Structure formats: structure tokens, C-alpha cells
Amino acid sequence: MAKLQVSLKARALRYLSAREHSRQELARKLARYAQEGDDIEALLDTLEAANFMSEARFSESLVNRRAARFGNSRILSELKSHNIDPDSLTEIKAALAQDEVARAREVWSRKFGVAASDANGRAKQMRFLLQRGFSHRAIQAAIHAKEEDED
């Protein structure tokens, strides 16, 4: 029995029904299945016009998925890699900055729980948060707040 050929539009809608995708990401996924005569850009324009695909929804979705685990610089870097509009990035950056310290404290407490007693331990904890994309200010505030809580 022969397999049914799924149209690009059906494939795109299936991807979008699973989660939000950026224009660039969806184009890359659909390019594997494009045949001669298929116009991916026109399809993406149609999906955006019908509001099946939205840069704002994608950005919000990505921030919601990543905010509990990563810092501002890591989230913004990922958004930039998806070619999100710079004006939108400015708004997202402002929104993320409001709770970065609290998120850093939460990530730190899930991983470590207690403040390190020596300099090597503190350095390890700080490197962990830096690799997650938190700013130095947020890391300092998160670690020092925990040290003050323990005293």
C-alpha cells in the first residue's frame, strides 16, 4: 500500500498544532519536504495572514518554556537565532529583567540548595548560573540572598 503524500500546508499545520514555530524554523523543517514548484515563502505568508503563525506568540511561548531554567541572555540569544524583530526583543528583555533575580534564585536552589562554604564551591555555583545565561547582578543577588537567609 502506497503512503499518502502530505501537502506542505498540512505538514506545516501539523507542526504548528504541536507548538509555536518561528518563520525561520518552520521554513527549515518544510524545506526537507518541498518538491519542485512548491513555494515555502508564499505558504508561510499565507499562514501568517491567517494568524496560524505569529512571531509574538512564538516569542511568548519560547520565553515561557525557557524562563524557569535559563537567564535573560540565553533566552534572548535563542530568540535572536530565530530572527525575531529587534523591537520585540527590547520589550521581551524589559519584561524578563523584572524577575531575573527570582528566577536565578529558584534555579540555584533547585540545583544546590545551600550556599557553598568555600571559594571553590561558590565559583562552581556561579559558573553554573552563568552557563544558564543569568547576569552577574542576578547571580550575586541570588547567592547573597541565600547566604543572608541562612545566617
Secondary structure, DSSP 8 states (H G I E B T S, - for coil): -------HHHHHHHHHHHS---HHHHHHHHHTT--TT--HHHHHHHHHHTTSS-HHHHHHHHHHHHTTT--HHHHHHHHHHTT--HHHHHHHHHHHHTTHHHHHHHHHHHHT-S--SSHHHHHHHHHHHHHTT--HHHHHHHHHHHHHHH-
